[in-house]
Amino acid sequence: MSRARRGVPGRSAIVTGGGSGIGAALVRALVADGAHVVVADIDVDAAQAVVDSLPGAGTGSVAGARAARLNVTDAAAVAALVEEVIGEHGGLDLMFANAGITWGGDTELLTLEQWNAIIDVNIRGVVHCVHAAYPHMIARGSGSLVLTSSMGGLSPAGLLTSYAMTKHAVVGLGMSLRAEAAGHGVGVTVVCPAAVDTPILDKGELGGFDGRRYYLDGQGVRRPLDPDALARSVLDGVSRNRALVIEPARARATWRLQRLAPGLMDRMLTRYVRSARS
Ligand SMILES: NC(=O)c1ccc[n+]([C@@H]2O[C@H](COP(=O)([O-])OP(=O)(O)OC[C@H]3O[C@@H](n4cnc5c(N)ncnc54)[C@H](O)[C@@H]3O)[C@@H](O)[C@H]2O)c1
């Protein structure tokens, strides 16, 4: 009997940004479910370390994953990897466009190079994954695109403006594409977590910005979400072709408040940015 999770359409997957954090957790969950996963990351050593840490790795038994060097800003490289996987497995069932970077701090501190870098990775990188995988999924009449956005893709996030902009774009892409993809038998799920315990919480900090503290205080929580718990929730959401996976429950409440009382949220965020700066 197939070990693949019931309802998840298939077993071959690419996870971009699979060498760390949420991507690595997705790899672990997919492999545990019997999928064959390409762990694709610009940091191929990190991707290989994830593969080497999987159960059965190094013992001669098949761990169900391999590492690949991939820069998602390189459209031709993304397309070539998709073709490779189709050649290896007869098709690509699951494309996780997950790689992402962040900048946190006052917006005037961002250089144009930093603006362009975040647009290239967080928007163009996702577009390249969709552009390469979606036509193939249409032709097969199956598959799922799973796009990692963020709570910053659903709600405004002062001091994270470039990040929030790119993540709103990913929500816009995924939620719009769903309506078209459904007619082709292709699923689209957008992942919108609040703070997750990964290295990104301490990256991209400009001008003394303390990312980890900002995210946790902003949500009124002491600990960020466990990436493995998030990955299980994502696979469950993909198996049900849910539009959005928003975790944890507190983040879903924030999203509801944002839609019901945007003016209140605006005032709360303005106050929070002022207190975070001081
Ligand atoms: N951790 C959080 O709190 C959180 C919350 C919401 C959304 N997210 C999103 O989740 C995704 C994964 O982030 P994470 O928290 O695991 O961060 P992370 O920094 O731990 O992992 C990101 C991975 O992406 C890779 N990467 C970066 N640029 C790349 C490129 N050009 N091509 C290929 N790989 C590249 C990095 O090498 C790294 O392995 C990101 O899109 C992030 O924005 C994270």
PDBQT file of the ligand as one rigid body, heavy atoms in Angstrom, charges set to zero:
ROOT
HETATM    1  N1  LIG A 301      10.505  31.476  10.122  1.00  0.00    +0.000 N 
HETATM    2  C1  LIG A 301       9.473  32.295  10.118  1.00  0.00    +0.000 C 
HETATM    3  O1  LIG A 301       9.146  32.915  11.146  1.00  0.00    +0.000 OA
HETATM    4  C2  LIG A 301       8.647  32.468   8.868  1.00  0.00    +0.000 A 
HETATM    5  C3  LIG A 301       7.355  32.962   9.011  1.00  0.00    +0.000 A 
HETATM    6  C4  LIG A 301       6.593  33.144   7.854  1.00  0.00    +0.000 A 
HETATM    7  C5  LIG A 301       7.089  32.820   6.621  1.00  0.00    +0.000 A 
HETATM    8  N2  LIG A 301       8.364  32.332   6.515  1.00  0.00    +0.000 N 
HETATM    9  C6  LIG A 301       8.864  32.007   5.172  1.00  0.00    +0.000 C 
HETATM   10  O2  LIG A 301       9.219  30.634   5.151  1.00  0.00    +0.000 OA
HETATM   11  C7  LIG A 301      10.178  30.419   4.107  1.00  0.00    +0.000 C 
HETATM   12  C8  LIG A 301      11.328  29.616   4.671  1.00  0.00    +0.000 C 
HETATM   13  O3  LIG A 301      11.969  30.409   5.652  1.00  0.00    +0.000 OA
HETATM   14  P1  LIG A 301      12.692  29.809   6.942  1.00  0.00    +0.000 P 
HETATM   15  O4  LIG A 301      12.060  30.417   8.115  1.00  0.00    +0.000 OA
HETATM   16  O5  LIG A 301      12.798  28.347   6.835  1.00  0.00    +0.000 OA
HETATM   17  O6  LIG A 301      14.123  30.536   6.745  1.00  0.00    +0.000 OA
HETATM   18  P2  LIG A 301      15.614  29.966   6.674  1.00  0.00    +0.000 P 
HETATM   19  O7  LIG A 301      16.452  31.172   6.537  1.00  0.00    +0.000 OA
HETATM   20  O8  LIG A 301      15.838  29.020   7.795  1.00  0.00    +0.000 OA
HETATM   21  O9  LIG A 301      15.615  29.119   5.314  1.00  0.00    +0.000 OA
HETATM   22  C9  LIG A 301      15.552  29.739   4.063  1.00  0.00    +0.000 C 
HETATM   23  C10 LIG A 301      16.316  28.865   3.095  1.00  0.00    +0.000 C 
HETATM   24  O10 LIG A 301      16.178  29.443   1.786  1.00  0.00    +0.000 OA
HETATM   25  C11 LIG A 301      17.435  29.352   1.152  1.00  0.00    +0.000 C 
HETATM   26  N3  LIG A 301      17.544  30.367   0.103  1.00  0.00    +0.000 N 
HETATM   27  C12 LIG A 301      17.698  31.703   0.266  1.00  0.00    +0.000 A 
HETATM   28  N4  LIG A 301      17.802  32.297  -0.936  1.00  0.00    +0.000 NA
HETATM   29  C13 LIG A 301      17.710  31.315  -1.871  1.00  0.00    +0.000 A 
HETATM   30  C14 LIG A 301      17.743  31.302  -3.272  1.00  0.00    +0.000 A 
HETATM   31  N5  LIG A 301      17.939  32.437  -3.987  1.00  0.00    +0.000 N 
HETATM   32  N6  LIG A 301      17.583  30.123  -3.910  1.00  0.00    +0.000 NA
HETATM   33  C15 LIG A 301      17.407  28.981  -3.207  1.00  0.00    +0.000 A 
HETATM   34  N7  LIG A 301      17.396  28.928  -1.872  1.00  0.00    +0.000 NA
HETATM   35  C16 LIG A 301      17.528  30.086  -1.212  1.00  0.00    +0.000 A 
HETATM   36  C17 LIG A 301      18.461  29.565   2.261  1.00  0.00    +0.000 C 
HETATM   37  O11 LIG A 301      19.752  29.083   1.900  1.00  0.00    +0.000 OA
HETATM   38  C18 LIG A 301      17.813  28.782   3.399  1.00  0.00    +0.000 C 
HETATM   39  O12 LIG A 301      18.251  27.440   3.396  1.00  0.00    +0.000 OA
HETATM   40  C19 LIG A 301      10.580  31.804   3.618  1.00  0.00    +0.000 C 
HETATM   41  O13 LIG A 301       9.889  32.085   2.420  1.00  0.00    +0.000 OA
HETATM   42  C20 LIG A 301      10.112  32.723   4.730  1.00  0.00    +0.000 C 
HETATM   43  O14 LIG A 301       9.855  34.011   4.278  1.00  0.00    +0.000 OA
HETATM   44  C21 LIG A 301       9.147  32.147   7.621  1.00  0.00    +0.000 A 
ENDROOT
TORSDOF 0
